[in-house]
Amino acid sequence: MPEKHKAVADWSPERFRSWAAKTGPKTEAYITWLMEQREHPEQSFKTCAGILRMGQNAPRQYMEQVCEQALAANIYTHKYFERLFKKQEEQAAPPITHQNIRGQEYYGPSLAEEAFNA
């Protein structure tokens, strides 16, 4: 068997469930649901692996939240899960602040306001 095939030969639904359970119950429920969407669970293994890899560098509660939303929205492809994941990541990121950011006060009133006040 080729080396690439040997790496996935031991994949099973139980392995993906246990991998997802390490993150939390919502992630496990989502991965289980993903595998149930296909006639054969093996058809969803790559999607499950990609989603679980995506969550390795994210906080557990963050991955749990995204999995809960994906399950509620019936998202079953890696592509749309990734979009949801990035959207949540952007919303969770703190705003950028430093001394070089200038606000509206720096630039003064806009030309539209000046024309309206004239």
GROMACS elastic network, one bead per residue, 0.5 to 0.9 nm:
[ bonds ]
;  ai    aj funct       b0    kb
    1     4     6  0.83022   500
    1     5     6  0.63139   500
    1     6     6  0.64015   500
    2     5     6  0.53276   500
    2     6     6  0.63944   500
    3     6     6  0.50890   500
    3     7     6  0.65691   500
    4     7     6  0.54219   500
    4     8     6  0.70924   500
    4     9     6  0.89542   500
    5     8     6  0.55002   500
    5     9     6  0.60578   500
    6     9     6  0.50289   500
    6    10     6  0.75800   500
    7    10     6  0.70183   500
    7    11     6  0.81488   500
    8    11     6  0.52901   500
    8    12     6  0.88790   500
    9    12     6  0.84363   500
   10    15     6  0.84299   500
   11    14     6  0.82974   500
   11    15     6  0.62864   500
   11    16     6  0.75228   500
   11    42     6  0.82794   500
   11    45     6  0.77093   500
   12    15     6  0.51799   500
   12    16     6  0.65638   500
   12    17     6  0.87485   500
   12    41     6  0.82976   500
   12    42     6  0.74717   500
   12    45     6  0.81386   500
   13    16     6  0.52673   500
   13    17     6  0.61826   500
   13    18     6  0.86726   500
   13    32     6  0.79142   500
   13    35     6  0.74581   500
   13    41     6  0.67660   500
   13    42     6  0.77187   500
   13    45     6  0.80523   500
   14    17     6  0.50232   500
   14    18     6  0.61042   500
   14    19     6  0.84670   500
   15    18     6  0.52374   500
   15    19     6  0.60860   500
   15    20     6  0.85944   500
   16    20     6  0.60618   500
   16    21     6  0.84367   500
   16    28     6  0.82946   500
   16    31     6  0.72808   500
   16    32     6  0.81612   500
   16    45     6  0.79105   500
   16    48     6  0.72864   500
   16    49     6  0.76794   500
   16    52     6  0.86978   500
   17    20     6  0.51198   500
   17    21     6  0.59828   500
   17    22     6  0.87927   500
   17    27     6  0.87835   500
   17    28     6  0.56654   500
   17    29     6  0.82698   500
   17    31     6  0.66700   500
   17    32     6  0.64818   500
   18    22     6  0.65108   500
   18    28     6  0.75846   500
   19    22     6  0.55576   500
   19    23     6  0.75237   500
   19    28     6  0.79934   500
   19    52     6  0.78080   500
   20    23     6  0.55080   500
   20    24     6  0.66687   500
   20    25     6  0.78452   500
   20    26     6  0.86388   500
   20    27     6  0.55334   500
   20    29     6  0.83371   500
   20    30     6  0.86018   500
   20    31     6  0.68051   500
   20    32     6  0.88440   500
   20    52     6  0.68642   500
   21    25     6  0.58567   500
   21    26     6  0.82862   500
   21    27     6  0.66894   500
   21    29     6  0.85182   500
   22    25     6  0.83962   500
   22    27     6  0.86987   500
   22    28     6  0.82673   500
   23    26     6  0.83588   500
   23    27     6  0.64086   500
   23    28     6  0.76748   500
   23    52     6  0.89013   500
   23    55     6  0.83964   500
   23    56     6  0.86726   500
   23    59     6  0.89533   500
   23    60     6  0.56462   500
   23    61     6  0.82611   500
   23    63     6  0.75594   500
   23    64     6  0.73282   500
   24    27     6  0.54566   500
   24    28     6  0.62971   500
   24    29     6  0.87598   500
   24    60     6  0.72213   500
   24    61     6  0.81720   500
   24    63     6  0.85384   500
   24    64     6  0.64744   500
   25    29     6  0.60748   500
   25    30     6  0.85855   500
   25    64     6  0.77555   500
   26    29     6  0.50023   500
   26    30     6  0.61347   500
   26    31     6  0.86366   500
   26    63     6  0.87059   500
   26    64     6  0.55074   500
   26    65     6  0.78293   500
   26    67     6  0.62260   500
   26    68     6  0.59116   500
   26    71     6  0.87468   500
   27    30     6  0.50871   500
   27    31     6  0.61783   500
   27    32     6  0.85008   500
   27    52     6  0.86142   500
   27    63     6  0.71688   500
   27    64     6  0.55681   500
   27    65     6  0.86003   500
   27    66     6  0.85414   500
   27    67     6  0.54660   500
   27    68     6  0.73797   500
   28    31     6  0.52314   500
   28    32     6  0.60624   500
   28    33     6  0.84903   500
   28    67     6  0.87875   500
   29    32     6  0.51246   500
   29    33     6  0.60640   500
   29    34     6  0.86150   500
   29    67     6  0.83943   500
   29    68     6  0.85825   500
   29    71     6  0.82930   500
   30    33     6  0.50056   500
   30    34     6  0.61537   500
   30    35     6  0.87716   500
   30    67     6  0.59908   500
   30    68     6  0.72236   500
   30    70     6  0.76789   500
   30    71     6  0.58085   500
   31    35     6  0.63861   500
   31    36     6  0.87027   500
   31    48     6  0.63076   500
   31    51     6  0.87047   500
   31    52     6  0.86635   500
   31    67     6  0.85578   500
   32    35     6  0.52988   500
   32    36     6  0.63483   500
   32    37     6  0.89444   500
   33    36     6  0.50400   500
   33    37     6  0.64447   500
   33    71     6  0.78265   500
   33    76     6  0.86539   500
   34    37     6  0.53349   500
   34    38     6  0.75036   500
   34    41     6  0.82663   500
   34    44     6  0.67766   500
   34    47     6  0.84137   500
   34    48     6  0.73936   500
   34    71     6  0.87963   500
   34    75     6  0.87286   500
   34    76     6  0.60500   500
   34    77     6  0.86756   500
   35    38     6  0.59609   500
   35    39     6  0.85247   500
   35    40     6  0.76884   500
   35    42     6  0.76346   500
   35    43     6  0.78169   500
   35    44     6  0.56226   500
   35    45     6  0.75354   500
   35    48     6  0.80074   500
   36    39     6  0.73259   500
   36    40     6  0.79719   500
   36    41     6  0.65018   500
   36    44     6  0.87512   500
   37    40     6  0.85432   500
   37    41     6  0.79204   500
   37    44     6  0.82258   500
   37    76     6  0.79133   500
   38    41     6  0.58039   500
   38    42     6  0.82224   500
   38    43     6  0.65002   500
   38    44     6  0.68253   500
   39    42     6  0.88114   500
   39    43     6  0.79008   500
   40    43     6  0.58089   500
   40    44     6  0.79231   500
   41    44     6  0.56311   500
   41    45     6  0.69003   500
   42    45     6  0.52455   500
   42    46     6  0.82737   500
   43    46     6  0.74697   500
   43    47     6  0.84209   500
   44    47     6  0.53230   500
   44    48     6  0.61544   500
   44    49     6  0.86179   500
   45    48     6  0.50739   500
   45    49     6  0.60218   500
   45    50     6  0.85567   500
   46    49     6  0.50510   500
   46    50     6  0.61113   500
   46    51     6  0.85966   500
   46    78     6  0.88951   500
   47    50     6  0.51934   500
   47    51     6  0.62116   500
   47    52     6  0.86147   500
   47    76     6  0.83130   500
   47    77     6  0.67084   500
   47    78     6  0.55589   500
   48    51     6  0.51867   500
   48    52     6  0.61022   500
   48    53     6  0.85109   500
   48    78     6  0.79496   500
   49    52     6  0.51985   500
   49    53     6  0.60582   500
   49    54     6  0.85457   500
   50    53     6  0.51267   500
   50    54     6  0.61576   500
   50    55     6  0.88066   500
   50    78     6  0.69100   500
   51    54     6  0.50671   500
   51    55     6  0.65216   500
   51    78     6  0.64557   500
   51    81     6  0.74619   500
   51    82     6  0.77610   500
   52    55     6  0.51916   500
   52    56     6  0.65357   500
   53    56     6  0.52263   500
   53    57     6  0.79449   500
   54    57     6  0.68454   500
   54    58     6  0.75752   500
   54    63     6  0.88760   500
   54    82     6  0.80438   500
   54    85     6  0.86301   500
   55    58     6  0.50794   500
   55    59     6  0.76400   500
   55    60     6  0.77376   500
   55    62     6  0.84828   500
   55    63     6  0.58174   500
   55    85     6  0.89306   500
   56    59     6  0.79412   500
   56    60     6  0.84341   500
   56    63     6  0.87291   500
   57    60     6  0.89415   500
   58    61     6  0.84367   500
   58    62     6  0.65225   500
   58    63     6  0.64451   500
   59    62     6  0.52464   500
   59    63     6  0.64359   500
   59    64     6  0.87381   500
   60    63     6  0.51976   500
   60    64     6  0.61298   500
   60    65     6  0.86344   500
   61    65     6  0.61532   500
   61    66     6  0.87161   500
   62    65     6  0.51624   500
   62    66     6  0.63649   500
   62    67     6  0.86900   500
   62    85     6  0.89975   500
   62    88     6  0.83866   500
   62    89     6  0.85135   500
   63    66     6  0.51635   500
   63    67     6  0.60975   500
   63    68     6  0.85307   500
   63    85     6  0.81381   500
   64    67     6  0.51758   500
   64    68     6  0.61427   500
   64    69     6  0.87131   500
   65    68     6  0.51451   500
   65    69     6  0.63392   500
   65    70     6  0.86733   500
   65    88     6  0.89522   500
   66    69     6  0.51254   500
   66    70     6  0.60843   500
   66    71     6  0.85472   500
   66    81     6  0.81916   500
   66    84     6  0.70620   500
   66    85     6  0.62029   500
   66    88     6  0.73157   500
   67    71     6  0.60257   500
   67    72     6  0.85092   500
   67    81     6  0.83848   500
   67    85     6  0.88266   500
   68    71     6  0.52146   500
   68    72     6  0.62186   500
   68    73     6  0.86683   500
   69    72     6  0.50749   500
   69    73     6  0.61218   500
   69    74     6  0.85044   500
   69    75     6  0.85451   500
   69    84     6  0.83421   500
   70    73     6  0.50971   500
   70    74     6  0.59270   500
   70    75     6  0.50193   500
   70    76     6  0.77138   500
   70    80     6  0.86739   500
   70    81     6  0.66466   500
   70    84     6  0.75312   500
   71    74     6  0.50480   500
   71    75     6  0.62566   500
   71    76     6  0.81144   500
   72    75     6  0.79014   500
   75    78     6  0.83846   500
   75    80     6  0.64685   500
   75    81     6  0.63990   500
   76    79     6  0.87650   500
   76    80     6  0.75654   500
   76    81     6  0.73264   500
   77    80     6  0.56537   500
   77    81     6  0.62513   500
   77    82     6  0.86106   500
   78    81     6  0.50736   500
   78    82     6  0.59716   500
   78    83     6  0.86304   500
   79    82     6  0.52384   500
   79    83     6  0.64567   500
   79    84     6  0.88894   500
   80    84     6  0.62525   500
   80    85     6  0.84841   500
   81    84     6  0.50918   500
   81    85     6  0.60065   500
   81    86     6  0.86027   500
   82    86     6  0.60901   500
   82    87     6  0.84547   500
   83    86     6  0.52215   500
   83    87     6  0.60730   500
   83    88     6  0.86084   500
   84    87     6  0.50622   500
   84    88     6  0.61848   500
   84    89     6  0.85008   500
   85    88     6  0.52752   500
   85    89     6  0.61308   500
   85    90     6  0.87445   500
   86    90     6  0.61358   500
   86    91     6  0.86058   500
   87    90     6  0.52180   500
   87    91     6  0.63389   500
   87    92     6  0.86930   500
   88    91     6  0.50989   500
   88    92     6  0.61227   500
   88    93     6  0.86595   500
   89    92     6  0.51574   500
   89    93     6  0.62408   500
   90    93     6  0.52668   500
   90    94     6  0.85312   500
   91    94     6  0.79807   500
   93    96     6  0.87737   500
   94    97     6  0.88702   500
   96   101     6  0.86408   500
   97   100     6  0.83200   500
   97   101     6  0.68288   500
   98   101     6  0.59930   500
   99   102     6  0.78939   500
  102   105     6  0.77175   500
  102   106     6  0.59392   500
  102   107     6  0.80118   500
  103   106     6  0.56346   500
  103   107     6  0.72873   500
  104   107     6  0.55513   500
  104   108     6  0.63225   500
  104   109     6  0.77410   500
  104   110     6  0.88540   500
  105   108     6  0.52387   500
  105   109     6  0.77570   500
  107   110     6  0.78145   500
  109   112     6  0.81600   500
  109   113     6  0.62081   500
  109   114     6  0.67686   500
  110   113     6  0.52964   500
  110   114     6  0.64579   500
  110   115     6  0.88110   500
  111   114     6  0.50440   500
  111   115     6  0.61563   500
  111   116     6  0.85355   500
  112   115     6  0.51748   500
  112   116     6  0.61327   500
  112   117     6  0.86273   500
  113   116     6  0.50256   500
  113   117     6  0.60903   500
  113   118     6  0.85876   500
  114   117     6  0.51549   500
  114   118     6  0.61365   500
  115   118     6  0.52475   500
